[in-house]
Amino acid sequence: MSESDGRLGVAVRAGDAETVRALVAAGADPDVLDADGLPLLCVAVAAYDGPVAGALVVGGADPDRVLPDGSTPRWRAVDGGSPAVCLALLDDELRLRLPAATRERLLALARGWYETGAVEELRRRTGASGPAMTVRVQDDDYDWVDQVSLGGLVVRAGHGSILTSLEWAFRIPTPVDELIARAVEQPDEDHVNWSTVRSILSQRLSHETWSAVVAHHRAPDPARRRLVVDYLRLRAVMCFDRPDPYEKEESELLATWAAEETDSALLARVLDIFLGYEHPGQETIGLRHAGHPDPRVRREVPYALCRDYVARSLAARAALVTLTRDPDTRVRLSACMAGSRDADLRPDITRALLLMAEDPDAETRGAAVSTLAEVQDLPRAVADALAGMLDDDDLLVRLAATYGLARCDDPRTAEAIERLGPLPAAYEHDHRPSALWRWSRRKANPGSE
């Protein structure tokens, strides 16, 4: 074993994916065997280390190398039950590269675990009769799975997710209802089964799939309705920069759903998605829910009542005035943000924002001052209020106040910028620091812009 291969083994065991990528790129053998005669990919699989496994595979490690016991790293990954690890070993050409018999064996392995259940399968394998130990673990950056220990064996119970991913990789058209049933067995949006089903359904672009999924929006089980909302939200993201062939149908469906949904938390999410569409019924639905008892619903209402930050009608404007005085802080903020360019609403919005700018909660102050700074034609009293916030303990408040002064070209802006000082790297994509830089440059070089 070369020195670089030895270093690669150390990096794999340490879970250092970055170093693994660098060593493989520099010539280390991604298929090198460890002291037990197993390829390092098996070490990563056994450690449930998806990033390291992925780095090895991208670097050339063979996930289908036959091992002395007849298994392969890919087989071990499926058997181990971690969707993140299995996903690291998948690729677009898998269906073409793997023989049909191998594909069937992998599917049968995942299906067997899933249908039997992790605890019962461990009992069958170990003969142990005592209680199993189950803990929730993070399988990747976003999703969790149960990890089960029994009789000296450990497995992650993500085989439903793995089965779904393999079926999609092998282009098996699993019925939509079956996929949804898998997702809602564990009705948590951060569970691996849920997230995998949601992702794969969104990649199945046929109208048949779309219709079968949205048909569940009237299901008695709220988990199924939540899955439909999640699916539609993900589709909206995926269609952000391309035409959505079902846009009109979706907007009509969401309009009907927003009028019918009785679960408050779900209704708020339906409204959130619905407001991303152009639909003539938005104001009517907003007015319908303006007095809803759940603040989560009322937080969405202002955006239904406005278009381009101006109230759609006199009735909408009256409702917004009421919402600027709502007992819930986030409702008031939503109302102020949604109507921020409506001249007739400006006195009520300004009053509400100034009150929230004095809130003891820094997040509330930051949001209020940020919104206040965007209000058109700030009156002198508001500029004075912003100037009074330049010593706030919260950096976001100070930045927003300084930006507001710059927007109205207040004479105190130069001092405010100097007091603000350098900003952390986290603000490099924020539009406000660049606006302050342009203000300073314009003042130092009149006529430069």
Buried (B, 14 or more C-beta within 10 A) or exposed (E): EEEBBEBBBEBBBEBBBEBBBBBBEEEBBBBBBBEEEBBBBBBBBBBBBBBBBBBBBBBEBBBBBEBEEEBBBBBBBBBBBBBBBBBBBBEEEBBEEBEEEBBEBBBEBBBBBBEBEBBEBBBEEEEBEEEBEBEEEEBBEEBBBBBBBBBEEBBBBBBBBBBBBBBBBBEEEBEBEEBBEBBBEBBBBEBBBBBBBBBBBBEBEEEEBBEBBBBBBEBEEBBBBBBBBBBBBBBBEBBEEEEBEBBEBBBEBBBBBBBEBEEBEBBBBBBBBBBBBEBEBBBBBBBBBBEBEBBBBBBBBBBBBBBEBBBBEEBBBBBBBBBBEBEBBBBBBBBBBBBBBBEBBBEBBBEBBBBBBEBEEBEBBBBBBBBBBBBEEBEEEBBEBBBEBBEBEBBBBBBBBBBBBBBBEBEBBBBBBEEBEEBEEEBEEEEBBEBBEEBBEBBEEEEEE
